[in-house]
């Protein structure tokens, strides 16, 4: 069961990270970091690549450049890519809109676990 901060008719994860209050934003950031750190590094890399491609399709070159920066270069595997992806989202929460649905669902599941169940 998802809470009012998770998937429902009122708010989406995109809404929380871009329009939520400070508490919601902090919870979403913590959930994103937890999801990333508990995910396989190759999966994180693939999800960041997918987000970069989506940013390009949406004509957001700046976002694509930032996302590609996480996965390009000699340190684009293992803990480095996970740490870099988490840090990027901590500082640029608006980039969440470019990530694939399974990435957002993973964060929402963690976010829901942090919140009391809505009645």
C-alpha positions as CSV (number, residue, x, y, z in Angstrom):
1,X,0.0,0.0,0.0
2,X,1.4,3.4,-0.9
3,X,1.0,6.5,1.2
4,X,0.0,10.0,0.1
5,X,3.7,10.6,-0.8
6,X,3.7,7.7,-3.1
7,X,1.9,6.9,-6.3
8,X,-1.7,8.2,-6.2
9,X,-3.9,10.6,-8.0
10,X,-2.6,13.6,-6.2
11,X,1.2,13.4,-6.1
12,X,3.9,11.6,-8.1
13,X,7.5,11.3,-7.2
14,X,8.2,14.1,-9.7
15,X,5.8,16.3,-7.8
16,X,7.4,15.5,-4.5
17,X,11.0,16.3,-5.6
18,X,10.1,19.5,-7.5
19,X,7.1,20.9,-5.5
20,X,7.0,19.1,-2.1
21,X,7.8,20.8,1.1
22,X,11.2,20.5,2.7
23,X,10.2,17.4,4.7
24,X,8.9,15.6,1.7
25,X,11.9,16.6,-0.4
26,X,14.3,15.4,2.3
27,X,12.4,12.0,2.6
28,X,12.5,11.6,-1.2
29,X,16.2,12.3,-1.3
30,X,17.0,9.9,1.5
31,X,14.8,7.2,-0.2
32,X,16.6,7.8,-3.5
33,X,20.0,7.5,-1.9
34,X,18.9,4.3,-0.1
35,X,17.6,2.8,-3.3
36,X,20.7,3.6,-5.2
37,X,23.1,2.3,-2.6
38,X,21.1,-1.0,-2.3
39,X,21.0,-1.5,-6.1
40,X,23.4,-3.3,-8.4
41,X,26.0,-0.9,-9.8
42,X,25.4,-2.0,-13.4
43,X,21.7,-1.5,-13.0
44,X,22.3,2.0,-11.7
45,X,24.6,2.7,-14.6
46,X,22.0,1.5,-17.1
47,X,19.3,3.6,-15.4
48,X,21.5,6.7,-15.5
49,X,22.1,6.0,-19.2
50,X,18.4,5.7,-19.8
51,X,17.8,8.9,-18.0
52,X,20.4,10.7,-20.1
53,X,18.8,9.4,-23.3
54,X,15.4,10.6,-22.1
55,X,16.9,14.0,-21.4
56,X,18.3,14.2,-24.9
57,X,14.9,13.2,-26.3
58,X,13.3,16.0,-24.3
59,X,15.9,18.5,-25.6
60,X,17.5,19.0,-22.2
61,X,21.2,19.0,-23.1
62,X,22.3,20.3,-19.7
63,X,20.5,17.4,-17.9
64,X,21.9,14.9,-20.4
65,X,25.4,16.3,-19.9
66,X,25.1,16.0,-16.1
67,X,23.8,12.5,-16.3
68,X,26.4,11.3,-18.8
69,X,29.1,12.7,-16.5
70,X,28.1,10.0,-14.0
71,X,28.7,7.1,-16.4
72,X,31.5,8.4,-18.6
73,X,35.1,8.1,-17.6
74,X,37.4,5.6,-15.9
75,X,35.4,5.5,-12.6
76,X,32.0,4.6,-14.0
77,X,31.5,1.3,-12.3
78,X,30.9,-0.1,-8.8
79,X,30.5,2.1,-5.8
80,X,31.7,5.2,-7.7
81,X,28.8,5.2,-10.1
82,X,26.4,4.6,-7.2
83,X,27.8,7.4,-5.2
84,X,28.0,9.8,-8.1
85,X,24.4,9.0,-9.1
86,X,23.1,9.5,-5.5
87,X,25.1,12.8,-5.2
88,X,23.8,14.0,-8.6
89,X,20.2,13.4,-7.5
90,X,20.8,15.0,-4.1
91,X,21.9,18.2,-5.7
92,X,19.6,18.1,-8.8
93,X,16.4,16.4,-7.7
94,X,14.6,17.7,-10.8
95,X,16.6,15.1,-12.8
96,X,14.4,12.3,-11.4
97,X,11.8,13.0,-14.1
98,X,14.2,11.5,-16.7
99,X,14.7,8.2,-14.9
100,X,12.9,5.0,-15.9
101,X,9.7,3.9,-14.2
102,X,11.4,1.0,-12.3
103,X,13.9,3.5,-10.8
104,X,11.1,5.7,-9.6
105,X,9.1,2.7,-8.3
106,X,12.1,1.6,-6.3
107,X,12.4,5.0,-4.7
108,X,8.6,5.2,-4.0
109,X,8.7,1.8,-2.3
110,X,11.4,3.0,0.0
111,X,9.6,6.3,0.5
112,X,6.4,4.5,1.4
113,X,8.2,2.4,3.9
114,X,9.3,5.6,5.7
115,X,5.8,7.0,6.0
116,X,2.9,6.0,8.1
117,X,0.1,4.2,6.2
118,X,-2.6,6.5,5.1
119,X,-6.1,5.7,6.4
